[in-house]
């Protein structure tokens, strides 16, 4: 399995929606366990992800793959803990490729976000709700000459975490990755500004929608469901060792650009 900032295949965006919870003390570190259910062409698939937060540092574990990022330096490290290899992501190169892919496919994004004012407790943390919608339109490469439209209804609950300074664009949630990918790209200002209205760390993220494919040969369009449901099920405070955010001794570096080492 690989991580990538690429938008070449929109349904892959945010497959690992990582959620977090708030801290009660000013400088408490945080560990969050989340369930992620992704429903696509092959039906639903559930994974469990673990996130660690320490100041500007974020570590996300999904099976043997770990992603470590620092919002101060914008440096990202990807590790395969089974093979004991790691790579340093080339964010500039990844963004360049993503921009080229979006331009090539003629992709257009629009979004609308608003806070509802509602609050509730999630995983022992107070969260507030944002709702909205997201639409993406563009070419569909698997079928030459065809186009696709992806639509989502967004239901996001976030919390504050005074001890966590990482920006949302450094996290690996669906909305966070979109902000990271689209930010600064030509023609993406509206979508980026709207998605950036969501403040705080996501605890629950529900994106429910579909992808519709319009074939160049005509005929009825084909639609299939597409959803990402992520929910924090546990959150614990306590000092996390810096070693969690560093590459362990004995790991071998691999060239990888924007992708994680393969399993």
C-alpha positions in Angstrom: 0.0 0.0 0.0 1.2 3.5 -0.7 0.5 7.0 0.4 0.4 9.7 -2.2 -0.6 13.3 -2.5 -1.6 12.6 -6.2 -5.2 13.5 -7.3 -5.0 11.3 -10.4 -7.6 9.0 -8.8 -9.9 11.1 -6.7 -11.5 8.2 -4.8 -8.1 7.5 -3.3 -8.0 10.9 -1.6 -8.3 10.5 2.1 -8.5 6.7 2.2 -6.8 7.0 5.5 -8.9 9.6 7.2 -7.1 10.2 10.5 -9.0 11.7 13.4 -7.8 13.2 16.7 -9.2 14.5 19.9 -8.5 17.6 22.1 -6.3 17.9 25.2 -7.4 19.3 28.5 -4.0 20.7 29.5 -2.0 23.3 27.6 0.9 21.1 26.5 -0.5 17.6 26.8 0.4 15.1 24.0 -2.3 13.1 22.5 -2.9 9.5 21.1 -6.0 8.8 19.2 -7.4 5.6 17.8 -9.9 5.8 14.9 -12.0 3.5 12.8 -12.1 4.3 9.1 -14.6 2.8 6.8 -14.2 3.4 3.0 -16.9 2.3 0.7 -16.1 2.2 -3.0 -16.4 -0.1 -6.0 -15.5 -3.2 -4.1 -17.8 -2.4 -1.1 -16.9 -1.2 2.4 -13.5 -1.7 3.9 -12.6 -0.9 7.5 -9.2 -0.1 9.0 -8.0 1.1 12.4 -5.6 4.0 12.4 -3.6 5.5 15.3 -2.5 9.1 15.5 0.0 10.7 17.8 0.2 14.5 18.3 3.1 16.4 20.0 3.3 20.1 19.4 3.8 20.6 15.6 4.5 16.9 15.1 2.0 14.3 13.8 2.5 10.6 13.4 -0.1 8.4 11.7 0.1 4.6 11.9 -1.9 2.4 9.5 -0.7 -1.2 9.7 3.0 -1.3 9.0 3.1 2.1 7.4 3.8 5.3 9.5 3.7 8.9 8.3 5.5 11.6 10.4 5.1 15.2 9.5 6.1 18.5 11.1 4.0 21.6 10.4 7.0 23.9 11.2 9.3 22.4 8.6 6.7 20.8 6.3 8.9 17.8 6.2 7.3 14.4 5.8 8.8 11.0 6.5 7.2 7.7 5.5 8.2 4.4 7.0 7.5 0.7 6.4 8.0 -0.8 9.9 8.0 -4.4 8.6 10.8 -3.8 6.0 12.5 -1.2 8.2 12.9 1.3 5.4 11.9 5.0 5.1 11.7 7.8 2.6 11.5 11.6 2.8 8.6 12.9 0.8 9.4 15.5 -1.8 6.4 17.7 -1.2 7.3 20.3 -3.9 7.6 17.5 -6.5 4.4 15.9 -5.4 2.5 19.2 -5.6 4.0 19.8 -9.1 2.8 16.4 -10.3 -0.7 16.8 -8.7 -1.1 20.2 -10.4 -0.1 18.7 -13.7 -2.6 15.8 -13.2 -5.4 18.2 -12.3 -4.7 20.3 -15.3 -4.4 17.3 -17.7 -7.8 16.0 -16.5 -9.5 19.4 -16.5 -10.6 18.8 -12.9 -12.7 21.5 -11.3 -13.5 21.5 -7.6 -16.3 23.5 -5.8 -17.2 23.4 -2.1 -19.5 25.0 0.4 -19.0 24.7 4.2 -20.8 26.2 7.2 -20.7 25.7 10.9 -24.1 24.6 12.4 -23.4 25.7 16.0 -24.1 22.2 17.3 -21.8 20.5 19.8 -21.6 17.1 21.3 -19.1 14.8 23.1 -17.1 12.4 21.0 -14.5 10.1 22.5 -14.7 12.2 25.7 -14.0 15.5 23.9 -16.3 18.4 23.1 -16.8 18.7 19.3 -18.5 21.2 17.0 -20.2 20.4 13.7 -19.6 21.7 10.1 -21.6 20.6 7.2 -21.4 21.2 3.4 -20.8 19.7 0.0 -17.9 19.0 -2.3 -18.1 18.5 -6.1 -15.3 17.5 -8.5 -15.6 17.2 -12.2 -13.1 16.2 -14.9 -11.9 13.6 -17.4 -12.1 9.9 -16.5 -8.8 8.4 -17.8 -9.7 4.7 -17.6 -12.3 5.3 -20.3 -10.8 7.7 -23.0 -13.1 10.5 -23.9 -15.3 10.0 -20.8 -15.9 12.3 -17.9 -16.8 11.8 -14.2 -18.5 13.8 -11.5 -17.9 13.1 -7.8 -20.2 14.6 -5.3 -20.0 14.5 -1.5 -22.2 15.7 1.4 -19.8 16.6 4.3 -20.6 16.1 8.0 -17.5 17.0 10.1 -17.1 17.2 13.8 -13.9 18.9 15.2 -12.4 19.7 18.5 -9.8 22.1 19.9 -6.4 20.9 21.2 -4.4 23.7 22.8 -1.3 21.5 23.0 -1.4 20.6 19.3 -0.1 23.2 16.9 -0.1 21.2 13.7 -2.1 22.7 10.9 -5.0 20.9 9.3 -3.2 20.7 6.0 -0.4 18.6 7.7 -2.9 15.9 8.8 -4.1 13.0 6.7 -7.8 13.4 6.9 -9.9 13.6 3.8 -10.6 17.4 4.1 -7.0 18.0 5.4 -5.4 16.3 2.4 -7.6 18.2 0.0 -6.6 21.5 1.6 -2.9 20.4 1.3 -3.3 19.2 -2.3 -5.4 22.0 -3.7 -4.0 25.0 -1.8 -2.3 27.5 -4.1 -3.3 25.7 -7.3 -4.8 27.8 -10.1 -8.5 27.7 -10.1 -8.8 26.0 -6.7 -9.2 29.1 -4.6 -12.9 28.8 -4.0 -12.7 25.2 -2.9 -9.7 25.7 -0.7 -11.2 28.7 1.0 -14.4 26.9 1.7 -12.7 23.8 3.1 -10.4 25.9 5.2 -13.5 27.2 7.1 -13.4 23.9 9.0 -11.4 24.7 12.2 -9.9 22.3 14.7 -8.9 18.7 14.6 -11.4 16.3 13.1 -13.0 13.7 15.4 -15.7 12.5 13.0 -15.7 12.9 9.3 -18.5 11.6 7.1 -18.3 12.1 3.4 -21.3 10.4 1.7 -21.7 10.6 -2.1 -21.2 9.0 -5.4 -19.1 9.0 -8.6 -21.0 9.2 -11.9 -19.2 8.3 -15.2 -20.4 9.7 -18.5 -19.1 7.7 -21.4 -18.2 9.4 -24.7 -20.1 6.8 -26.6 -23.4 8.0 -25.0 -25.8 5.8 -23.2 -27.0 6.1 -19.6 -24.4 7.3 -17.1 -23.1 4.9 -14.5 -23.2 5.8 -10.8 -21.7 4.0 -7.9 -21.7 5.0 -4.2 -18.6 6.4 -2.6 -18.1 7.3 1.1 -15.5 7.8 3.8 -16.6 7.5 7.4 -14.1 8.1 10.2 -14.7 8.2 13.9 -12.4 8.5 16.9 -13.1 5.7 19.3 -10.4 6.5 22.0 -8.2 9.4 23.0 -5.6 9.4 25.7 -3.4 12.2 27.1 0.1 11.8 28.3 3.7 12.6 27.4 4.8 10.9 24.2 8.5 10.1 23.6 10.2 12.0 20.9 11.4 8.7 19.5 7.9 8.1 18.1 8.5 11.0 15.7 12.0 9.9 14.6 13.3 7.2 12.3 14.4 4.2 14.4 18.1 3.2 14.2 18.8 0.5 11.6 16.2 1.7 9.1 17.4 2.1 5.5 16.5 5.1 3.4 14.9 4.6 0.0 14.3 7.1 -2.8 10.6 7.6 -3.1 9.6 11.2 -4.0 5.9 11.5 -2.8 5.2 7.8 -2.2 5.7 5.6 0.8 7.9 2.5 0.7 6.0 -0.5 -0.6 4.9 -3.3 1.6 
